[in-house]
Each structure stands twice: as C-alpha cells, then as structure tokens.
Amino acid sequence: MGHDDPVIVRMWETPVKAGRTDDFARYVATKVWPAVTAADGFLGGEILRSVGRVDERLLLITRWRDEAALEGFLGPAWTAHELTAVPDEEPFLAGVPFVDNWRIIDTDA
C-alpha cells in the first residue's frame, strides 16, 4: 500500500466480564460481524480475543476504504474513542469499549 492509499484501520477493544468471552465472541461473530462485513467500504478484518491476561478482552480490527466509508456505516460520530454499548452487549461488558482509528504508514518510502 502506498502512502496515498486512504485505508483506515479501526481497532475496537472492550473489556469482557470474566467467563463471558466465549459468549460475547459468539454474539459479535453472529450479530455484529455480518453487518460490518456487508458495509460499503469494508475491506477486511479480524475478531481477536486476549491471551494470557487476567482481564478478558475482545478486539475487532477492521480495514475501511476511507473515512467516508466509516462515516457512512457509523454516522458522524465515527471518530469517538469511547462508545456507549448497545443494550444487547451490556451483559457481556466489564467496562467501556474503546475505539481508535489509524492510517497505515508506508514503510517503503
């Protein structure tokens, strides 16, 4: 990818209640992920779970065509770092989901 590519990488991380990571991962994979992957401008991504931590966490990494694609999917507040969980997610969460958006650095420059 060259430095002119507008790809945005979005990292959404949330703490999960102890013992609920499997359930939350299943919820995200079946209820959240299909809408994300079907969105215009979605280029790819992964759902990850923490390993070797006392606190359990889930991380979604997604790649988007550009900022306009993210705004089209999430609305004008797509740059917010702390998110309000939707009611269906609240039983799984041990804290506030945190989001950050990134651009890929061209290492061939």
C-alpha positions as CSV (number, residue, x, y, z in Angstrom):
1,M,0.0,0.0,0.0
2,G,1.3,3.4,-0.9
3,H,1.1,6.5,1.2
4,D,-1.7,7.9,-1.0
5,D,-4.0,5.0,-0.1
6,P,-6.7,6.3,2.2
7,V,-7.3,3.0,4.0
8,I,-8.4,3.4,7.7
9,V,-7.7,0.7,10.2
10,R,-10.2,0.7,13.1
11,M,-9.4,-1.0,16.4
12,W,-12.4,-1.6,18.8
13,E,-11.4,-3.1,22.1
14,T,-13.6,-3.9,25.1
15,P,-13.1,-5.5,28.4
16,V,-15.3,-8.5,28.9
17,K,-16.8,-9.9,32.2
18,A,-14.9,-13.0,33.5
19,G,-16.1,-16.2,31.9
20,R,-18.2,-14.3,29.2
21,T,-15.6,-14.0,26.5
22,D,-16.8,-17.1,24.6
23,D,-20.4,-15.9,24.7
24,F,-19.5,-12.4,23.7
25,A,-17.3,-13.6,20.8
26,R,-20.2,-15.7,19.6
27,Y,-22.5,-12.7,19.8
28,V,-20.1,-10.5,17.9
29,A,-19.5,-13.1,15.2
30,T,-23.2,-13.8,14.6
31,K,-24.9,-10.4,15.4
32,V,-22.3,-7.7,14.8
33,W,-19.8,-9.0,12.2
34,P,-22.3,-9.7,9.4
35,A,-23.4,-6.1,9.3
36,V,-19.8,-4.9,9.4
37,T,-18.6,-7.2,6.6
38,A,-21.6,-6.2,4.5
39,A,-21.0,-2.4,4.8
40,D,-19.9,-0.4,1.8
41,G,-16.2,0.2,2.0
42,F,-15.3,-2.7,4.4
43,L,-12.1,-4.2,3.2
44,G,-11.4,-6.9,5.8
45,G,-10.8,-7.5,9.4
46,E,-10.4,-9.9,12.3
47,I,-12.1,-10.7,15.7
48,L,-9.4,-11.3,18.4
49,R,-9.5,-12.4,22.0
50,S,-6.9,-11.7,24.6
51,V,-4.5,-14.4,25.7
52,G,-2.5,-14.6,28.9
53,R,-4.3,-11.7,30.6
54,V,-6.1,-11.6,33.9
55,D,-8.8,-9.4,32.4
56,E,-10.5,-10.7,29.4
57,R,-10.8,-8.5,26.3
58,L,-12.2,-8.7,22.8
59,L,-10.6,-6.8,19.9
60,L,-12.1,-6.1,16.4
61,I,-9.7,-4.9,13.8
62,T,-11.3,-3.7,10.6
63,R,-10.0,-2.0,7.5
64,W,-12.0,0.5,5.5
65,R,-11.7,2.1,2.1
66,D,-11.6,5.6,3.6
67,E,-13.1,7.9,6.2
68,A,-16.3,8.4,4.2
69,A,-16.9,4.7,4.3
70,L,-16.7,4.6,8.1
71,E,-18.9,7.7,8.4
72,G,-21.4,6.1,6.0
73,F,-21.6,3.0,8.2
74,L,-21.3,4.5,11.7
75,G,-22.5,8.1,11.3
76,P,-20.8,11.4,12.0
77,A,-19.6,10.3,15.5
78,W,-17.3,7.6,14.0
79,T,-14.2,9.2,15.5
80,A,-15.5,8.9,19.1
81,H,-13.0,7.0,21.2
82,E,-15.3,5.8,23.9
83,L,-18.5,4.1,22.8
84,T,-21.8,3.6,24.6
85,A,-22.6,-0.1,24.4
86,V,-25.8,-1.2,22.8
87,P,-28.2,-2.9,25.3
88,D,-27.6,-6.4,23.9
89,E,-23.9,-6.0,24.6
90,E,-24.1,-4.7,28.2
91,P,-24.4,-8.1,29.9
92,F,-21.0,-9.1,28.5
93,L,-19.0,-6.0,29.2
94,A,-16.7,-5.2,32.1
95,G,-16.1,-1.7,31.0
96,V,-16.4,0.9,28.3
97,P,-15.5,-0.1,24.7
98,F,-12.6,1.9,23.3
99,V,-12.0,2.7,19.7
100,D,-9.2,4.2,17.7
101,N,-8.7,4.8,14.0
102,W,-5.4,4.5,12.2
103,R,-3.7,5.1,8.9
104,I,-1.1,2.6,7.6
105,I,2.4,4.0,7.4
106,D,4.2,3.4,4.1
107,T,7.4,1.6,5.1
108,D,8.7,1.5,1.5
109,A,9.2,5.3,1.4
